[in-house]
Amino acid sequence: MFDNELHTMTLSEDGSYTAYSKEYNEHYHSTKDGALHESLVKHVIPALRLKGHQDEINILDICYGLGFNTLATIYYAKKNNITSKINIYSPELDATLVKSLVSFTYPKEFEEFRDIIIELCENGVYDENSCHSDGICSYARTHVEIFLGDAREYIKSFPHGMFDIVYQDAFSPTANPILWTQEYFSDIKNIMKCDGVLTTYSTALATRLALHENGFNIYINSGKGFRDATIASLSELDSFGDAVDMEHKIACNPLAKSLRD
Ligand SMILES: C[S@@+](CC[C@H](N)C(=O)[O-])C[C@H]1O[C@@H](n2cnc3c(N)ncnc32)[C@H](O)[C@@H]1O
């Protein structure tokens, strides 16, 4: 049984299930945008459009939760013949949640990844090498590691400049502020490549300020069928149009502040 005293499954509007956390009083995904849809359009698609041409892609998935961002990355890479080696590192504080995912109802798009889901629930690691004997790889080679513990500690364990992509998908800044502070994003910046991209559903000015104060350029990720989201990078991203004019935002909102530890 997935449902217990801490979380219950909830149907979201794209037909995929998400969950409601009684501890944080929040859903794991936007029920309006849909769990799978949100994961794809706010995180996976914009990130892999920018980085999917690389031989190897290192992804930090903050935090594992129900595993949608990790699984949607594998799904999207396979569907789009992305042959990059993909390494995903994902912290998750709630070990009981990870174990219980074996009985979570995932969307049909993830059906073929049942073995990955089980391996991750049981061992926290999945390694795939799908190269044939002739050396040709038919789809993404994937390495996934779940770290059971505090994301703030975990992110300090990586070398400088390791990550191409960061999925910033913690509970909201109000519910879980410790994963949205200026100091937190400073640690994230330290482990990102200078042309790395960070994706997040948050459009809060406090979030954008915390990123801006660390030197990130801020872009709006907008599209049909989902609410605006944010893309941030230490480099300029031409494909997202002009960066948000943060100096103007600050001038218009002089009392706005980033969150601090
Ligand atoms: C919004 S959910 C993540 C949803 C996930 N990305 C998905 O696609 O299913 C946030 C997760 O962060 C976890 N969490 C909260 N604080 C944490 C921390 N300090 N370190 C690691 N995980 C944390 C919660 O247990 C929860 O599972």
The ligand as an ORCA input file, in Angstrom:
! r2SCAN-3c Opt
* xyz 0 1
  C       7.902     18.114     -4.219
  S       8.598     16.613     -3.682
  C       9.646     16.143     -5.040
  C       8.878     15.638     -6.236
  C       9.751     14.866     -7.188
  N      10.694     15.724     -7.862
  C       8.935     14.072     -8.167
  O       9.057     14.306     -9.384
  O       8.192     13.188     -7.745
  C       9.796     17.122     -2.480
  C      10.543     15.981     -1.814
  O      11.607     16.558     -1.046
  C      11.861     15.720      0.073
  N      12.668     16.520      1.018
  C      12.256     17.503      1.856
  N      13.311     18.057      2.494
  C      14.426     17.401      2.053
  C      15.805     17.507      2.334
  N      16.269     18.416      3.200
  N      16.647     16.657      1.719
  C      16.188     15.720      0.842
  N      14.881     15.580      0.519
  C      14.011     16.411      1.119
  C      10.477     15.349      0.530
  O      10.505     14.185      1.333
  C       9.749     15.163     -0.808
  O       9.766     13.822     -1.193
*
